[in-house]
């Protein structure tokens, strides 16, 4: 969600600082407000479209990831490739998209919130007259963490429905549709039941999004030509930076994603009467499955993160260029 004023053809509200601003000229302040609204609108549109495209690309492998994470701790282990082939052979290819509607909508909301909140935080902490792209790298990591806090509230209920629809563990309840899953979850535990695993989601999203935006920003920094800007980078370079960001995201907080999936699907294996929370499930997985249990499905997830996040960031940046009226393929 970068808004490169001047250098990218559309000035960001936070960068339009002059003597008129210091004097609080009403006309100028009105221009700033309108510019801010336009920037936020562009980020919202670009993030929504990018989320839609990315989810269609990544969802089949996400289904296999959840199946790998929620296997029984006592049964035989099945590799992700075997799970993929079994799912297609047993239920058909489109079974890989089971539970898609809720996460597809959520992905559009998620990415619009991620990019908008990240850009908002960068503008908020940027000193007057300083391009948000030029703030210290550590500040960008903090902005990424802020976006993780913002998006976790949206993600938790959606991922709960998604994971319950995706798992093939025989101990988990099977539902006929996402709506059926939603209805039964709320009937059994009220609205608060939709937020089971929220702490696990926060533990994943806060450091994960710092790493996500951080990896992307490092790639952009390396590929930006001397004296140029991000708008000069070819889409292939944007894709490479996005792939780096996606892999950084998953390498860091993956164990918490495993814990979250087990809590949300009820496949944690805790004894009756033991509260299914992050510390308890984390200790139980370590005791019964070892460190490997916390990284089950990680290789597949990191592998799919590269193309899916390359798709996400390229779609986002090209949409932003189109909305700004800039050349799509850079300088």
ABEGO torsion letter per residue (X at the ends): XBBBBGAAGBBBAAABBBAAAAAGBAAAAAAAAAAAAAAAAAAAAAAAAAAAAAAAAAAAAAAAAAAAAABBAABBBBBAAAAAAAAAAAAEAAAAABGAAAAAAAAAAAAAAAAAAAAAAAAAABBBGBBAAABBAAAAAAAAAAAAAAAAAAAAAAAAAAAAAABABAABBBBABAAAAAAAAAAAAEAAAAABGAAAAAAAAAAAAAAAAAAAAAAAAAABBBGBBAAABBAAAAAAAAAAAAAAAAAAAAAAAAAAAAAAAGAAGBBBGBBBBAAAAAAAAAAAAEAAAAABGAAAAAAAAAAAAAAAAAAAAAAAAAAAGBBAAEX
